[in-house]
């Protein structure tokens, strides 16, 4: 979830998201489009926009973000989900000042777009891919917010690099910068207790969890995070998609281990959930051949390190067995 609005405007938007009915089909001719892949569907609706050219631009952008999400495992994770796009006036300079994934009436990604945002600006923004990445996991509650936001923060960079919306260098630098923001907050409450507070630590310690899990799977199991999430989607995701009481972060980690993680996810969960400090990523950076020095990120030319970096940031061909 992305929040960068002034509190009063945010409350207004929350009320709109909860109360406003979908625009009538008669008012939105041509504004709805269904994207399909692997038997699953993503319905994209642009609401309240009358200009056909603007609708087409927003639909094109949403489809590109959907294509980025497909680089995880070659299909949309749910049988059906919605993306609802609305335009707003905002003092926030971001092209997408707010996004949210809701699960209370069917799974829906809500994206609030600045009216004057250009296609180039929208393409450079991370919010839509971040919110689409929330479709990869079940509802994890307050205790698991760090896992949910961490997964979306990790994938918002990885998926955009795979889709060509970022270079690999830009994606690694974005991750490193995010880890830096989380680290600068210093020690505090246990990660599982932060709830709505400590946003930078929640998002980026969470992203560190998924990076470490991805590395452990690749180095120890000959697997990867995409594969385990794909298996979870096939067996379990639709059943829990709109159930706000369907599971817990521990249950999610345990199921990923059962599907092939072999203890990786719970081992990391126990360390991360109770941690009061930002995780030490020195071993992960060494494996990846990354060296952060005074805001400058350097890359080792070691074959194993460069191969690992490239494997994470490059799309894989869809594999039905996943």
KEFINU-752896 format. One record per residue (C-alpha): residue in one letter; x, y, z. Coordinates in Angstrom, 1 decimal. Layout:
residu:A&east:X&north:Y&up:Z
...
END
This chain:
residu:X&east:0.0&north:0.0&up:0.0
residu:X&east:1.3&north:3.5&up:-0.9
residu:X&east:0.4&north:6.5&up:1.2
residu:X&east:2.0&north:9.9&up:0.5
residu:X&east:-1.1&north:12.2&up:0.9
residu:X&east:-1.9&north:14.8&up:3.4
residu:X&east:-4.0&north:13.3&up:6.2
residu:X&east:-7.2&north:15.2&up:5.3
residu:X&east:-7.0&north:14.2&up:1.7
residu:X&east:-6.1&north:10.6&up:2.5
residu:X&east:-9.2&north:10.4&up:4.7
residu:X&east:-11.3&north:11.7&up:1.9
residu:X&east:-9.9&north:9.2&up:-0.5
residu:X&east:-10.4&north:6.4&up:1.9
residu:X&east:-14.1&north:7.3&up:2.2
residu:X&east:-14.4&north:7.4&up:-1.6
residu:X&east:-12.8&north:4.0&up:-1.9
residu:X&east:-15.1&north:2.5&up:0.6
residu:X&east:-18.4&north:4.2&up:-0.4
residu:X&east:-18.3&north:5.1&up:-4.1
residu:X&east:-20.0&north:2.6&up:-6.4
residu:X&east:-18.3&north:1.5&up:-9.6
residu:X&east:-19.1&north:3.8&up:-12.5
residu:X&east:-22.0&north:2.6&up:-14.6
residu:X&east:-21.3&north:0.8&up:-17.8
residu:X&east:-23.2&north:3.5&up:-19.8
residu:X&east:-20.8&north:6.1&up:-18.4
residu:X&east:-17.7&north:4.1&up:-18.9
residu:X&east:-18.1&north:2.7&up:-22.5
residu:X&east:-14.7&north:1.3&up:-23.4
residu:X&east:-13.3&north:2.0&up:-20.0
residu:X&east:-13.2&north:-1.7&up:-18.9
residu:X&east:-10.7&north:-4.2&up:-20.2
residu:X&east:-10.0&north:-7.7&up:-19.2
residu:X&east:-6.4&north:-9.0&up:-19.3
residu:X&east:-6.0&north:-12.8&up:-19.4
residu:X&east:-3.1&north:-15.1&up:-18.8
residu:X&east:-2.7&north:-18.7&up:-17.8
residu:X&east:-6.5&north:-19.0&up:-17.4
residu:X&east:-6.6&north:-16.2&up:-14.9
residu:X&east:-7.9&north:-12.7&up:-15.4
residu:X&east:-7.3&north:-9.1&up:-14.4
residu:X&east:-10.2&north:-6.7&up:-15.0
residu:X&east:-9.0&north:-3.1&up:-15.4
residu:X&east:-11.6&north:-0.4&up:-15.1
residu:X&east:-11.0&north:3.4&up:-15.5
residu:X&east:-13.7&north:5.1&up:-13.5
residu:X&east:-15.1&north:8.6&up:-14.1
residu:X&east:-12.9&north:9.5&up:-17.1
residu:X&east:-14.9&north:10.6&up:-20.2
residu:X&east:-12.0&north:11.4&up:-22.6
residu:X&east:-11.4&north:8.2&up:-24.7
residu:X&east:-7.8&north:9.1&up:-25.3
residu:X&east:-7.1&north:9.5&up:-21.6
residu:X&east:-8.9&north:6.2&up:-20.9
residu:X&east:-6.8&north:4.5&up:-23.6
residu:X&east:-3.6&north:5.9&up:-22.1
residu:X&east:-4.5&north:4.7&up:-18.6
residu:X&east:-5.5&north:1.3&up:-19.9
residu:X&east:-2.2&north:1.0&up:-21.8
residu:X&east:-0.2&north:1.9&up:-18.6
residu:X&east:-2.2&north:-0.6&up:-16.6
residu:X&east:-1.6&north:-3.4&up:-19.2
residu:X&east:2.2&north:-2.6&up:-19.0
residu:X&east:2.1&north:-3.0&up:-15.3
residu:X&east:0.2&north:-6.2&up:-15.6
residu:X&east:2.8&north:-7.5&up:-18.0
residu:X&east:5.5&north:-6.7&up:-15.4
residu:X&east:3.5&north:-8.8&up:-12.8
residu:X&east:3.4&north:-11.6&up:-15.3
residu:X&east:7.2&north:-11.9&up:-15.2
residu:X&east:6.9&north:-13.5&up:-11.7
residu:X&east:5.5&north:-16.8&up:-13.0
residu:X&east:3.8&north:-16.2&up:-16.3
residu:X&east:0.2&north:-15.8&up:-15.2
residu:X&east:-1.9&north:-13.7&up:-13.0
residu:X&east:-2.0&north:-15.3&up:-9.5
residu:X&east:-5.8&north:-15.2&up:-9.0
residu:X&east:-8.7&north:-16.5&up:-11.1
residu:X&east:-10.0&north:-13.0&up:-11.1
residu:X&east:-9.1&north:-9.7&up:-9.6
residu:X&east:-9.8&north:-6.0&up:-10.4
residu:X&east:-7.8&north:-2.9&up:-11.0
residu:X&east:-9.8&north:0.3&up:-10.6
residu:X&east:-8.2&north:3.5&up:-11.7
residu:X&east:-9.5&north:7.0&up:-10.6
residu:X&east:-8.1&north:10.4&up:-11.3
residu:X&east:-7.6&north:13.0&up:-8.6
residu:X&east:-6.3&north:16.5&up:-8.1
residu:X&east:-3.4&north:16.4&up:-5.7
residu:X&east:-0.6&north:18.5&up:-4.3
residu:X&east:1.5&north:15.4&up:-4.1
residu:X&east:3.9&north:15.5&up:-7.1
residu:X&east:3.8&north:11.7&up:-7.5
residu:X&east:1.9&north:10.6&up:-10.6
residu:X&east:0.1&north:8.0&up:-8.4
residu:X&east:-0.3&north:9.6&up:-5.0
residu:X&east:-2.1&north:6.7&up:-3.5
residu:X&east:-2.7&north:3.0&up:-4.1
residu:X&east:-4.3&north:0.2&up:-2.1
residu:X&east:-5.2&north:-3.4&up:-2.4
residu:X&east:-8.6&north:-4.3&up:-0.9
residu:X&east:-10.0&north:-7.7&up:0.0
residu:X&east:-13.4&north:-6.9&up:1.5
residu:X&east:-15.5&north:-7.3&up:-1.6
residu:X&east:-13.5&north:-9.3&up:-4.1
residu:X&east:-9.8&north:-8.5&up:-4.5
residu:X&east:-9.3&north:-5.1&up:-6.0
residu:X&east:-6.3&north:-2.9&up:-6.6
residu:X&east:-7.2&north:0.8&up:-6.3
residu:X&east:-5.0&north:3.3&up:-8.0
residu:X&east:-5.5&north:7.1&up:-7.7
residu:X&east:-3.7&north:8.9&up:-10.5
residu:X&east:-3.0&north:12.6&up:-10.8
residu:X&east:-5.1&north:14.1&up:-13.6
residu:X&east:-2.1&north:15.6&up:-15.4
residu:X&east:0.2&north:12.6&up:-15.1
residu:X&east:1.8&north:11.7&up:-18.4
residu:X&east:2.4&north:8.2&up:-19.7
residu:X&east:6.1&north:8.6&up:-19.2
residu:X&east:5.6&north:9.7&up:-15.6
residu:X&east:3.2&north:6.8&up:-14.9
residu:X&east:5.7&north:4.3&up:-16.4
residu:X&east:8.4&north:5.7&up:-14.1
residu:X&east:6.3&north:5.2&up:-11.0
residu:X&east:6.4&north:2.1&up:-8.8
residu:X&east:3.0&north:2.2&up:-7.2
residu:X&east:0.9&north:0.0&up:-9.6
residu:X&east:3.5&north:-2.8&up:-9.7
residu:X&east:3.8&north:-2.6&up:-5.9
residu:X&east:0.0&north:-3.0&up:-5.5
residu:X&east:-0.2&north:-5.8&up:-8.1
residu:X&east:2.5&north:-7.7&up:-6.1
residu:X&east:0.1&north:-7.8&up:-3.2
residu:X&east:-2.0&north:-10.2&up:-5.3
residu:X&east:0.8&north:-12.8&up:-4.7
residu:X&east:0.1&north:-13.3&up:-1.0
residu:X&east:-3.0&north:-13.9&up:1.2
residu:X&east:-4.2&north:-11.4&up:3.7
residu:X&east:-1.6&north:-11.4&up:6.5
residu:X&east:-3.1&north:-9.1&up:9.1
residu:X&east:-1.5&north:-6.5&up:11.3
residu:X&east:1.2&north:-9.0&up:12.5
residu:X&east:2.2&north:-9.8&up:9.0
residu:X&east:2.1&north:-6.3&up:7.5
residu:X&east:5.9&north:-6.3&up:7.3
residu:X&east:5.8&north:-9.5&up:5.2
residu:X&east:3.1&north:-8.2&up:2.9
residu:X&east:4.6&north:-4.8&up:2.3
residu:X&east:8.1&north:-6.3&up:2.1
residu:X&east:7.1&north:-8.7&up:-0.7
residu:X&east:5.5&north:-5.8&up:-2.7
residu:X&east:8.5&north:-3.6&up:-2.0
residu:X&east:10.9&north:-6.3&up:-3.2
residu:X&east:8.9&north:-7.1&up:-6.3
residu:X&east:8.2&north:-3.5&up:-7.3
residu:X&east:11.8&north:-3.3&up:-8.3
residu:X&east:12.5&north:-6.8&up:-9.5
residu:X&east:9.4&north:-7.0&up:-11.7
residu:X&east:10.0&north:-3.6&up:-13.3
residu:X&east:13.5&north:-4.6&up:-14.1
residu:X&east:12.3&north:-7.8&up:-15.7
residu:X&east:9.8&north:-5.9&up:-17.8
residu:X&east:12.3&north:-3.3&up:-18.9
residu:X&east:10.7&north:-0.5&up:-16.9
residu:X&east:14.0&north:-0.2&up:-15.0
residu:X&east:17.5&north:-1.3&up:-15.8
residu:X&east:19.0&north:-3.9&up:-13.5
residu:X&east:21.4&north:-1.3&up:-12.1
residu:X&east:18.4&north:1.0&up:-11.3
residu:X&east:16.6&north:-1.8&up:-9.6
residu:X&east:19.5&north:-2.8&up:-7.4
residu:X&east:20.1&north:0.8&up:-6.5
residu:X&east:16.5&north:1.3&up:-5.6
residu:X&east:16.6&north:-1.8&up:-3.3
residu:X&east:19.8&north:-0.6&up:-1.7
residu:X&east:18.4&north:2.9&up:-1.2
residu:X&east:15.3&north:1.4&up:0.4
residu:X&east:17.3&north:-0.7&up:2.8
residu:X&east:19.2&north:2.5&up:3.7
residu:X&east:16.0&north:4.3&up:4.5
residu:X&east:14.9&north:1.4&up:6.7
residu:X&east:18.2&north:1.2&up:8.4
residu:X&east:18.4&north:4.9&up:9.3
residu:X&east:15.3&north:4.6&up:11.6
residu:X&east:17.4&north:2.6&up:14.1
residu:X&east:16.2&north:0.1&up:16.6
residu:X&east:12.6&north:0.0&up:17.9
residu:X&east:9.7&north:-2.3&up:18.5
residu:X&east:9.8&north:-5.9&up:17.2
residu:X&east:8.9&north:-6.0&up:13.5
residu:X&east:5.8&north:-8.0&up:14.1
residu:X&east:4.5&north:-5.4&up:16.6
residu:X&east:4.9&north:-2.3&up:14.4
residu:X&east:1.5&north:-2.5&up:12.7
residu:X&east:0.9&north:0.9&up:11.1
residu:X&east:4.0&north:2.5&up:12.6
residu:X&east:7.6&north:2.5&up:11.4
residu:X&east:6.7&north:2.5&up:7.7
residu:X&east:10.2&north:2.6&up:6.3
residu:X&east:11.4&north:-0.2&up:8.5
residu:X&east:8.2&north:-2.3&up:7.9
residu:X&east:8.6&north:-2.0&up:4.1
residu:X&east:12.3&north:-2.4&up:3.8
residu:X&east:13.1&north:-4.9&up:6.5
residu:X&east:10.2&north:-6.9&up:4.9
residu:X&east:11.9&north:-6.6&up:1.5
residu:X&east:15.1&north:-7.8&up:3.1
residu:X&east:13.3&north:-10.9&up:4.3
residu:X&east:12.1&north:-11.8&up:0.8
residu:X&east:15.5&north:-11.1&up:-0.7
residu:X&east:17.2&north:-13.4&up:1.8
residu:X&east:14.6&north:-16.0&up:1.2
residu:X&east:15.0&north:-15.8&up:-2.6
residu:X&east:18.8&north:-16.1&up:-2.2
residu:X&east:18.6&north:-19.0&up:0.2
residu:X&east:16.2&north:-20.9&up:-2.2
residu:X&east:18.5&north:-20.3&up:-5.2
residu:X&east:21.7&north:-21.2&up:-3.4
residu:X&east:20.5&north:-24.1&up:-1.1
residu:X&east:17.4&north:-25.5&up:-2.9
residu:X&east:17.9&north:-24.9&up:-6.6
residu:X&east:14.6&north:-23.1&up:-6.6
residu:X&east:13.5&north:-19.4&up:-6.4
residu:X&east:10.9&north:-17.3&up:-4.8
residu:X&east:8.8&north:-17.1&up:-8.0
residu:X&east:8.4&north:-20.8&up:-8.1
residu:X&east:7.3&north:-21.1&up:-4.5
residu:X&east:4.8&north:-18.3&up:-4.8
residu:X&east:3.5&north:-19.9&up:-8.0
residu:X&east:3.0&north:-23.2&up:-6.3
residu:X&east:1.2&north:-21.4&up:-3.5
residu:X&east:-1.1&north:-19.6&up:-6.0
residu:X&east:-2.0&north:-22.9&up:-7.6
residu:X&east:-2.9&north:-24.6&up:-4.3
residu:X&east:-4.1&north:-22.0&up:-1.9
residu:X&east:-4.4&north:-18.4&up:-3.0
residu:X&east:-7.9&north:-18.3&up:-4.5
residu:X&east:-9.4&north:-19.9&up:-1.5
residu:X&east:-8.1&north:-17.2&up:0.8
residu:X&east:-8.2&north:-14.2&up:-1.6
residu:X&east:-11.0&north:-12.2&up:0.0
residu:X&east:-11.0&north:-13.9&up:3.4
residu:X&east:-9.8&north:-11.4&up:6.0
residu:X&east:-9.5&north:-14.1&up:8.6
residu:X&east:-8.0&north:-16.8&up:6.4
residu:X&east:-4.5&north:-17.1&up:7.8
residu:X&east:-1.5&north:-15.8&up:9.5
residu:X&east:2.1&north:-14.9&up:8.5
residu:X&east:3.3&north:-18.0&up:10.2
residu:X&east:0.9&north:-20.2&up:8.3
residu:X&east:2.0&north:-18.5&up:5.0
residu:X&east:5.6&north:-19.2&up:5.8
residu:X&east:4.9&north:-22.7&up:6.8
residu:X&east:3.0&north:-23.5&up:3.6
residu:X&east:5.8&north:-22.0&up:1.5
residu:X&east:8.2&north:-24.3&up:3.3
residu:X&east:5.9&north:-27.3&up:2.6
residu:X&east:5.8&north:-26.4&up:-1.0
residu:X&east:9.6&north:-26.7&up:-1.3
residu:X&east:11.1&north:-24.1&up:1.0
residu:X&east:12.3&north:-26.9&up:3.3
residu:X&east:12.4&north:-24.6&up:6.4
residu:X&east:13.9&north:-21.5&up:4.7
residu:X&east:10.8&north:-19.3&up:5.3
residu:X&east:10.1&north:-20.1&up:8.9
residu:X&east:13.8&north:-20.0&up:9.8
residu:X&east:14.0&north:-16.4&up:8.5
residu:X&east:10.5&north:-15.6&up:9.9
residu:X&east:11.6&north:-16.4&up:13.5
residu:X&east:14.6&north:-14.1&up:13.1
residu:X&east:12.9&north:-11.2&up:11.4
residu:X&east:9.5&north:-11.1&up:13.2
residu:X&east:11.1&north:-10.6&up:16.6
residu:X&east:13.9&north:-8.3&up:15.4
residu:X&east:14.1&north:-4.8&up:16.9
residu:X&east:16.9&north:-3.7&up:14.5
residu:X&east:17.2&north:-3.6&up:10.8
residu:X&east:18.6&north:-6.9&up:9.5
residu:X&east:22.3&north:-7.3&up:8.7
residu:X&east:22.5&north:-7.9&up:4.9
residu:X&east:26.2&north:-8.2&up:4.7
residu:X&east:26.1&north:-11.9&up:3.8
residu:X&east:23.4&north:-11.3&up:1.2
residu:X&east:25.4&north:-8.5&up:-0.4
residu:X&east:28.5&north:-10.6&up:-0.4
residu:X&east:26.7&north:-13.4&up:-2.3
residu:X&east:25.3&north:-10.9&up:-4.8
residu:X&east:28.7&north:-9.1&up:-5.2
residu:X&east:27.3&north:-5.8&up:-4.0
residu:X&east:29.3&north:-3.2&up:-2.1
residu:X&east:27.6&north:-0.1&up:-0.8
residu:X&east:30.1&north:2.7&up:-0.1
residu:X&east:28.9&north:6.2&up:0.8
residu:X&east:25.8&north:5.9&up:-1.3
residu:X&east:27.7&north:4.4&up:-4.3
residu:X&east:26.8&north:0.8&up:-5.2
residu:X&east:29.6&north:-1.3&up:-6.8
residu:X&east:29.3&north:-4.7&up:-8.4
residu:X&east:31.7&north:-7.6&up:-8.3
residu:X&east:32.5&north:-9.2&up:-11.6
residu:X&east:32.6&north:-12.7&up:-10.0
residu:X&east:30.8&north:-15.1&up:-12.2
residu:X&east:28.7&north:-16.6&up:-9.4
residu:X&east:27.7&north:-13.1&up:-8.1
residu:X&east:26.8&north:-11.6&up:-11.5
residu:X&east:24.9&north:-14.8&up:-12.4
residu:X&east:22.9&north:-14.5&up:-9.2
residu:X&east:22.1&north:-10.9&up:-9.8
residu:X&east:21.1&north:-11.5&up:-13.4
residu:X&east:18.9&north:-14.5&up:-12.4
residu:X&east:16.9&north:-12.4&up:-10.0
residu:X&east:16.3&north:-9.5&up:-12.3
residu:X&east:15.7&north:-11.4&up:-15.6
residu:X&east:12.3&north:-12.9&up:-16.5
residu:X&east:12.0&north:-16.7&up:-16.6
residu:X&east:10.1&north:-18.6&up:-19.3
residu:X&east:6.7&north:-19.8&up:-17.9
residu:X&east:6.9&north:-23.4&up:-16.6
residu:X&east:3.6&north:-25.3&up:-16.2
residu:X&east:5.2&north:-27.3&up:-13.4
residu:X&east:5.6&north:-24.2&up:-11.2
END
